[in-house]
Amino acid sequence: MRILSRDAFAEVLAEARRRTRALDPSRWPLLRQIEAQLEFIAEQTKHGRVPHEDERLRTTLGPLAARNLEEVDPEYADQLEEIDYTFRRYPQLPSGPPVRRRGVLQVWSGRETYRKLVLDLGVPRRVGSARADFVVHGDPAGSPHFQIIWDGVSAHVQAEGSHRLSINGESAWYGEMANRGWMAAARTTYRFLVEDRTPPPEPITPSAAALEALAELERRCDGGNLYAIIDAARSDRALQLVEESIDPYASLYDGEQGRAFDDIAPYLVHLQPSSWLLERLVLEGWGDAWGIYAESGAGFDKVRHHFRKFLKVEVEGEPRPWFFRFYDPRVLRTFTKVMTAEQRASFMQELDAILFESARTSASLEVWSAAARRGG
């Protein structure tokens, strides 16, 4: 696929129109038909307009090229077929220049909720129980439930064996999913996301403090042991960025009761060196108390178990534990000033360092190491 964005679509469309004119449509009725359809597509997408569904279904460039041009001019035929394919899916194309984004299939129900399968362009993956590339149910007698392939525009899903699927709410053996599409197979629900798909609601002008914090956090991220705890209650955008990333994550809340608070839960994220997520979180959210960062070599499950121990704390004179929002940097700043040596040892037990925003006026990066405290 060459067409991975609306800018790329416009470029390839312009190339096809020039090529069609050079072939002289006056000499061949088929070329006149192709020229008219290319002109229609150009008109419907002019100035960034997104065509309506009925408009996107009017073109027949793909079948025309496949029937009449595959043997005569296969390169031209492929170009027309790709234009027709992506015009029908035009709303799925991101704005701006083409970027090779990865697809993400995420388990969304059951005990393996939040697990992600990262999909590279054009690489098919089999999903299901034993013998699949991505094992969701470890039944040794099981089989793959479906195959999924990401082409840069849509995720194509094909059932395997007798495992009928539900794709975007419809029963099917085969189907497609765009960003935030849904499917179900063998009692497990999945959703599909596109890496870094949704742009910020407005242009970002990062502060000097954000750029300094990002440089330090990226240095630590390169070691593979950097985590974030993102507070969904502080920002819908922060959770959106986490979801549309390749980075493993999970709510700090457990079970079905915890799922009821998905929109406001704290999420542990293992930040990957090859991901854009850390950059997006810092440049868009630094200074707004989106969460905190931590370094640890203990592994995801141990780090999550460790932080879960601090979600509730006993308060003297209170009959019930209180929720403790330690993942809010404003709360953490206060806590670090009053914690005892015993509390500090307990809080840092599985951690090498905690990193968070200092006072909002400067929003510089403050670092607490397991050994000693130092200002950032």
Phi and psi in degrees as a GROMACS rama.xvg file:
@    title "Ramachandran Plot"
@    xaxis  label "Phi"
@    yaxis  label "Psi"
@TYPE xy
-92.56  -29.2676  ARG-2
-91.4381  99.5293  ILE-3
-117.729  4.1988  LEU-4
-158.146  171.311  SER-5
-70.5962  -32.6735  ARG-6
-63.435  -43.5442  ASP-7
-65.2872  -37.1272  ALA-8
-59.789  -47.4079  PHE-9
-61.4289  -38.8951  ALA-10
-66.4398  -47.1876  GLU-11
-67.6463  -37.1082  VAL-12
-61.9395  -43.3884  LEU-13
-63.2279  -40.1514  ALA-14
-60.7928  -45.0618  GLU-15
-65.3354  -37.7595  ALA-16
-66.7917  -41.4166  ARG-17
-63.5539  -42.7811  ARG-18
-64.6477  -40.2409  ARG-19
-64.7808  -43.5424  THR-20
-63.1286  -38.3474  ARG-21
-65.1927  -27.5465  ALA-22
-79.6743  -5.72695  LEU-23
66.3152  82.6563  ASP-24
-58.9422  -20.7065  PRO-25
-64.7807  -18.2551  SER-26
-93.2691  -7.84205  ARG-27
-152.169  118.028  TRP-28
-54.8971  -34.7506  PRO-29
-60.0435  -41.8797  LEU-30
-67.4567  -32.8694  LEU-31
-66.5016  -37.8708  ARG-32
-66.3366  -43.1457  GLN-33
-63.9868  -43.7673  ILE-34
-59.4947  -42.4719  GLU-35
-64.7535  -39.6914  ALA-36
-70.0511  -39.0401  GLN-37
-63.4289  -38.383  LEU-38
-65.694  -40.0388  GLU-39
-61.4517  -45.5552  PHE-40
-62.2295  -42.813  ILE-41
-62.0495  -38.9041  ALA-42
-68.1453  -40.6621  GLU-43
-70.9749  -22.3144  GLN-44
-109.781  11.2391  THR-45
-65.5298  141.204  LYS-46
57.7277  33.0073  HIS-47
79.4535  9.55287  GLY-48
-65.7001  141.058  ARG-49
-101.159  113.678  VAL-50
-66.0485  150.952  PRO-51
-71.0062  162.439  HIS-52
-59.3485  -43.3202  GLU-53
-63.9464  -30.6575  ASP-54
-71.2388  -38.2101  GLU-55
-70.7696  -18.5444  ARG-56
-93.8299  1.59618  LEU-57
-81.5287  -21.7966  ARG-58
-85.0535  152.665  THR-59
-131.592  27.9305  THR-60
-58.957  -41.7548  LEU-61
-58.1878  -57.1696  GLY-62
-61.0442  -38.7585  PRO-63
-59.7978  -45.9146  LEU-64
-67.1305  -41.7986  ALA-65
-64.1533  -38.2705  ALA-66
-77.9061  -34.8014  ARG-67
-115.64  -17.02  ASN-68
-122.724  -8.77047  LEU-69
-57.387  -41.3885  GLU-70
-86.9455  -32.2938  GLU-71
-73.7605  -47.5913  VAL-72
-149.903  81.5006  ASP-73
-62.0718  -33.0582  PRO-74
-66.5819  -43.2869  GLU-75
-65.2556  -40.8293  TYR-76
-61.6037  -44.9012  ALA-77
-61.3557  -39.4581  ASP-78
-62.6373  -45.1352  GLN-79
-66.9823  -39.2323  LEU-80
-64.508  -39.7686  GLU-81
-67.9947  -38.4742  GLU-82
-61.1518  -45.8384  ILE-83
-63.223  -43.6482  ASP-84
-60.8879  -50.0029  TYR-85
-76.8172  -26.1703  THR-86
-63.096  -39.2198  PHE-87
-66.4858  -23.7237  ARG-88
-113.062  24.7942  ARG-89
-54.1538  -40.7019  TYR-90
-60.0983  -21.9114  PRO-91
-78.8059  -15.1856  GLN-92
-76.1458  129.247  LEU-93
-73.5199  156.859  PRO-94
-74.4467  164.09  SER-95
89.7156  -171.522  GLY-96
-69.1573  160.336  PRO-97
-68.9927  135.53  PRO-98
-132.443  134.764  VAL-99
-79.8246  87.0774  ARG-100
-85.2712  151.703  ARG-101
-94.4867  154.827  ARG-102
-94.3005  156.957  GLY-103
-135.317  119.206  VAL-104
-97.9612  125.066  LEU-105
-120.73  131.243  GLN-106
-67.9835  132.959  VAL-107
-126.023  9.06544  TRP-108
-151.754  157.812  SER-109
85.5799  -172.816  GLY-110
-70.1698  -15.1876  ARG-111
-103.875  21.9597  GLU-112
-51.3008  140.953  THR-113
86.894  -14.8062  TYR-114
-59.551  143.147  ARG-115
-121.434  140.011  LYS-116
-110.604  116.788  LEU-117
-86.1412  129.008  VAL-118
-110.183  119.3  LEU-119
-85.8772  156.066  ASP-120
-56.8922  125.987  LEU-121
75.3463  6.2913  GLY-122
-103.854  110.78  VAL-123
-72.0625  142.919  PRO-124
-131.007  142.192  ARG-125
-102.99  135.774  ARG-126
-124.055  139.43  VAL-127
153.545  -143.981  GLY-128
-89.9007  -153.013  SER-129
-50.8341  148.467  ALA-130
78.0117  4.52817  ARG-131
-91.4321  161.057  ALA-132
-69.3263  -34.1404  ASP-133
-123.769  100.106  PHE-134
-86.6909  118.994  VAL-135
-100.989  -38.4639  VAL-136
-120.506  120.437  HIS-137
-82.4097  32.974  GLY-138
-68.1173  116.097  ASP-139
-63.0401  -21.1122  PRO-140
-94.2622  3.26651  ALA-141
-79.8185  -174.113  GLY-142
-148.187  163.646  SER-143
-60.515  142.877  PRO-144
-94.5292  -34.0138  HIS-145
-161.085  165.073  PHE-146
-113.753  141.337  GLN-147
-131.656  140.039  ILE-148
-139.448  135.916  ILE-149
-104.755  122.615  TRP-150
-104.428  7.68029  ASP-151
97.1213  -15.7776  GLY-152
-121.64  -49.5044  VAL-153
-132.237  156.537  SER-154
-97.165  123.919  ALA-155
-101.406  128.935  HIS-156
-119.567  132.722  VAL-157
-129.423  123.918  GLN-158
-65.773  151.929  ALA-159
-120.931  142.415  GLU-160
61.703  -135.448  GLY-161
-97.9534  13.0915  SER-162
-86.1431  87.5439  HIS-163
-68.3181  147.295  ARG-164
-111.691  161.85  LEU-165
-119.409  117.147  SER-166
-118.609  117.709  ILE-167
52.4749  37.7572  ASN-168
88.1721  -0.847537  GLY-169
-117.414  135.297  GLU-170
-69.1059  132.744  SER-171
-163.102  159.774  ALA-172
-93.3843  -22.251  TRP-173
-147.149  147.709  TYR-174
-173.782  -177.883  GLY-175
-126.518  154.472  GLU-176
-133.296  135.59  MET-177
-94.4396  -176.31  ALA-178
-55.251  130.629  ASN-179
68.9362  25.0408  ARG-180
-76.001  162.358  GLY-181
-126.712  151.996  TRP-182
-155.212  164.035  MET-183
-137.516  141.969  ALA-184
-149.105  129.31  ALA-185
48.402  50.6273  ALA-186
70.655  8.45545  ARG-187
-113.188  134.546  THR-188
-98.8989  139.563  THR-189
-127.455  159.099  TYR-190
-133.189  155.695  ARG-191
-114.402  135.582  PHE-192
-133.502  155.097  LEU-193
-109.745  129.559  VAL-194
-55.1931  127.84  GLU-195
53.3662  38.5741  ASP-196
-76.2208  -38.7971  ARG-197
-95.6758  117.695  THR-198
-71.7289  163.012  PRO-199
-62.8025  151.738  PRO-200
-65.4697  -19.9431  PRO-201
-151.411  159.783  GLU-202
-56.9543  144.069  PRO-203
-103.094  130.464  ILE-204
-120.246  92.3783  THR-205
-67.6156  145.823  PRO-206
-76.7573  164.808  SER-207
-60.9171  -37.6871  ALA-208
-64.2943  -38.7501  ALA-209
-64.2838  -42.6869  ALA-210
-65.1991  -39.6125  LEU-211
-66.4644  -43.2708  GLU-212
-62.8396  -41.5281  ALA-213
-62.1367  -43.0261  LEU-214
-58.8956  -44.0509  ALA-215
-69.3709  -42.0754  GLU-216
-67.6276  -38.3294  LEU-217
-63.6597  -38.9972  GLU-218
-59.6499  -42.9661  ARG-219
-73.192  -32.1956  ARG-220
-65.1664  -31.2085  CYS-221
-59.6763  -23.7145  ASP-222
-78.9849  -9.86058  GLY-223
83.0501  7.80771  GLY-224
-118.223  22.6182  ASN-225
-98.2989  133.651  LEU-226
-122.916  157.593  TYR-227
-126.794  148.096  ALA-228
-112.825  113.117  ILE-229
-100.825  130.488  ILE-230
-95.4392  101.184  ASP-231
-64.396  -24.7203  ALA-232
-67.4354  -22.3457  ALA-233
-83.598  -29.2705  ARG-234
-160.577  122.185  SER-235
-64.1828  -35.692  ASP-236
-63.8684  -39.2728  ARG-237
-60.5157  -44.8578  ALA-238
-66.4861  -38.3578  LEU-239
-59.0052  -43.0157  GLN-240
-63.7364  -41.8885  LEU-241
-63.4727  -43.9748  VAL-242
-63.76  -42.5839  GLU-243
-89.7197  50.7372  GLU-244
-139.615  167.029  SER-245
-88.4694  -3.31226  ILE-246
-77.0863  131.666  ASP-247
-62.3216  140.877  PRO-248
-154.703  164.464  TYR-249
-161.902  150.791  ALA-250
-66.111  147.748  SER-251
-79.2671  -10.0037  LEU-252
-87.5469  146.15  TYR-253
-108.888  155.022  ASP-254
70.8001  -175.348  GLY-255
-64.9074  -34.6926  GLU-256
-63.3314  -39.0436  GLN-257
-64.6664  -36.0154  GLY-258
-62.1602  -25.7312  ARG-259
-65.0983  -17.1315  ALA-260
-111.041  25.5656  PHE-261
-53.1128  -37.9024  ASP-262
-73.0224  -17.4029  ASP-263
-128.887  11.2664  ILE-264
-77.8044  159.108  ALA-265
-84.3631  138.729  PRO-266
-121.254  129.505  TYR-267
-86.4603  130.098  LEU-268
-126.02  129.024  VAL-269
-92.6703  106.034  HIS-270
-76.2116  127.186  LEU-271
-96.747  137.622  GLN-272
-59.2963  -27.3848  PRO-273
-90.8168  7.08887  SER-274
-100.61  158.72  SER-275
-91.2011  -3.73145  TRP-276
-61.888  -48.0811  LEU-277
-56.2495  -46.5922  LEU-278
-59.3193  -43.8185  GLU-279
-64.9314  -44.0407  ARG-280
-61.9426  -44.0591  LEU-281
-74.4542  -47.626  VAL-282
-67.2293  -32.5099  LEU-283
-89.6615  -31.7145  GLU-284
-117.332  -1.35725  GLY-285
-64.4255  132.272  TRP-286
95.2545  -9.30527  GLY-287
-107.704  13.3163  ASP-288
59.0624  46.939  ALA-289
-73.9837  -20.4372  TRP-290
162.43  -166.527  GLY-291
-130.2  171.697  ILE-292
-126.212  154.708  TYR-293
-147.336  146.98  ALA-294
-108.604  134.035  GLU-295
-162.081  141.074  SER-296
-101.117  13.4182  GLY-297
-78.3889  -17.4661  ALA-298
98.3805  154.606  GLY-299
-57.9791  -50.1664  PHE-300
-63.1562  -41.561  ASP-301
-67.4475  -39.5543  LYS-302
-65.3289  -41.7469  VAL-303
-63.6978  -45.9231  ARG-304
-59.322  -39.9704  HIS-305
-62.2224  -49.2302  HIS-306
-69.3709  -29.2355  PHE-307
-62.8055  -26.4063  ARG-308
-65.1005  -18.0702  LYS-309
-106.865  8.83776  PHE-310
-67.212  -28.2814  LEU-311
-131.371  143.558  LYS-312
-133.492  151.048  VAL-313
-79.9587  134.585  GLU-314
-119.478  127.74  VAL-315
-57.1362  129.976  GLU-316
87.8069  -4.26165  GLY-317
-105.848  135.199  GLU-318
-73.0122  -24.2317  PRO-319
-124.869  152.895  ARG-320
-63.0766  152.483  PRO-321
-103.598  146.314  TRP-322
-66.7945  136.346  PHE-323
-116.374  109.68  PHE-324
-88.4582  60.9966  ARG-325
-64.7176  -20.4727  PHE-326
-81.3704  -2.11478  TYR-327
-87.6376  117.419  ASP-328
-58.3277  -26.5523  PRO-329
-68.3301  -38.8516  ARG-330
-70.3458  -43.4612  VAL-331
-63.5133  -37.7755  LEU-332
-58.1878  -43.2426  ARG-333
-67.1095  -42.9532  THR-334
-63.1785  -41.7  PHE-335
-64.9016  -21.1183  THR-336
-80.8274  -20.5192  LYS-337
-119.201  -7.10205  VAL-338
-65.9961  147.502  MET-339
-82.6013  168.778  THR-340
-60.6455  -37.5315  ALA-341
-66.615  -43.6556  GLU-342
-63.5053  -41.4413  GLN-343
-62.4652  -44.8545  ARG-344
-60.6582  -39.4259  ALA-345
-68.1577  -43.3808  SER-346
-67.5432  -33.3641  PHE-347
-97.7182  11.2089  MET-348
-55.401  -46.2716  GLN-349
-100.363  8.94564  GLU-350
-115.842  149.701  LEU-351
-93.5256  -30.9631  ASP-352
-163.608  152.931  ALA-353
-117.883  134.407  ILE-354
-128.367  134.185  LEU-355
-158.218  167.118  PHE-356
-69.0401  138.313  GLU-357
-83.809  -161.966  SER-358
-51.5662  143.341  ALA-359
-58.33  -29.3382  ARG-360
-62.0346  -33.5994  THR-361
-112.274  -30.3889  SER-362
50.524  35.8238  ALA-363
-76.717  170.335  SER-364
-88.0277  125.168  LEU-365
-106.011  138.428  GLU-366
-122.98  127.087  VAL-367
-111.317  115.985  TRP-368
-90.8684  164.995  SER-369
-68.4105  -24.6623  ALA-370
-91.4294  -44.0009  ALA-371
-155.211  155.213  ALA-372
-88.4123  139.318  ARG-373
-144.139  145.895  ARG-374
-76.3981  151.657  GLY-375
